[in-house]
Amino acid sequence: MMTKQSTPKKRGAILVIDDEPDICELFEQVLGAEGYTVLSAHNGLEGVERNTEKNPDVIILDLKMPKMDGIETLKAIRKTDPAVRVIILTGYGSAGTIRDALDLNVYEYISKPFENDTIRRVVGEALADIGEETRNVGPKPVEGRAAGRGKRHE
């Protein structure tokens, strides 16, 4: 009899906010296989609620969604959670939209289509940065990533 080996759980909860269920499922498979806890929300309002309820470490947020777009969602999240790492994911990024997102302290910007390895790496870096900031608490604020690196991955 074969037993399924389970991947050890890594510390870190990821909230994916995207109106495309297939994208949410992809993240659940890719990041879940890495041992992360992956939560999904299929619109901005649901994403804001899930963030408040579950307090994830990282949010992956699509910019182009009906009713409440990614920028509106991010503004609502920032009102109650200014420190959560947010990775912007979009196939429709204009310079103005990217600038708006960067002003709201995003960690990374990733264009669709993307490679699964890019997602794994960026999420891992975001979580590692959280650990670094926790260990480096002191009078001098951490610059760079804490202020939003705004790197763009295509």
N, C-alpha and C positions, 0 to 999 in steps of 0.2 A: 504494500500500500504506500502510495506516494503522499507526502504531506507538502503542502504549499509553504515555501519559505516566505516569511514576511520581511519586508524592508524595515529596518529599525526606524522609528519615528525621529525625525530631526526636529529640533526646536524651531518652531515658526509656523504661524498661520498666515495663509495667503487668501485674500478676498479678490475674486475676479468679478469685475462689473462690466458686462458686455451683453448687448441685446441679441447676439447670435449664440444660440444654445450650443452649436457645434464648437465654437471657440471656447466656451466655458468647459465643455467636455474634454477638449484637447488639453487644456491646462490641468484639469483634474487628473487626467491620465499621466501627462508628462511630469508634473510636479508631485503628484501623489506617489508615483513610482520612485521618486527621490526621497520619500518619507515625510513630505510636508503635509500639513492639514490644509486642504483646499476647500474654500467656501465659494459659492457662486451667487450672483444677483443678476437679473436679466434687464434691469433698467436702473436709472439713476436714483430714484426714490427708494427702491428696494435696497440699493447699495448703501445709501446713507443709513438706513435702518439697520442693515446687517453690520455695518461698521460700528454703530453705537452698541448693538447687542453683543457682538463677538470680539470686538477690540483686536483686529488682526495686526500682525507686524508689518505686512506689506499689502498694498492694494495695486492690482493691475487694472487700469481703467481705460476703457475705450472712449474716444472723444466723440464719435459720431453715433448718437443714439436718439431715438424719437422722444418727444415730450421734454425730457430733462437731459440736455447734452452733457458731455464729460466736464466741460468747464463749470457749468452750473452745479454739477454733482460735486466736483472738487471744492468749489467755494463753500458748499454746505458742509462738507466733511471738515474743511479747515476751521470752521467756526467752533467745532467741538473737539477736534483732534489735529492740532497744528504740527505734531511731530511724526505722524505715521508716514512711512516711506510710500510714495506713489510712483508707479511706473506707468507712463502714458503709452497706450497702444492705439495706433490708428493707421488707416490707409488714406486718410483725407486731411493730412496736416498742412495748413497754410502757415505762412510766416506769422501772421497775426495771432492765430490760434496757438501756435507754439509759444509765442511771446507771452500770451495770457497764462498758459500753463506754467511756464517758467516763473512768472511772477507769483504763482501760488505754491512755490517750493516743491517742484517735482524732482524726483530722484533721477529718472532716466526717461528717454523718449525713444520708443521703438516703432518702426514703420512696419505695416503689413505689406507683403507677406514677410514672415520672419522665420528664422531657424530655431528649432527646439533648443539647440545648444545655447543660443543667445539668451533665451528665456531662463534656462537653468543657471547660466553664469550671472546674469544681472540680478536675479532673485537671490542667489547665494551671496553676491557682493553686498546687496542691500541689507541682508540679515547679518552679515559679518560686520558691517559698519555700525549696526545697532549695538552689537557686542563691544566694539571698540569704544563707542561713545560712553557706554556704561562703565567700562574699565578706566576711561580717561576723564572722569569727572574732576573738574577743578575750576579755578576762577576764570581761565581763558576758554571762550567758546570754541568748539571745533568748527573750522571753516571748511569750505569746499562742499563736500557731500551733504553736510547738515543744512547748508544754505541752498541746496539744489544744484546738482552738477549740470543738469540739463544736457547730458551727452545724447547724441542722436545715433541710433543704430538702424541701419537699413539692410 
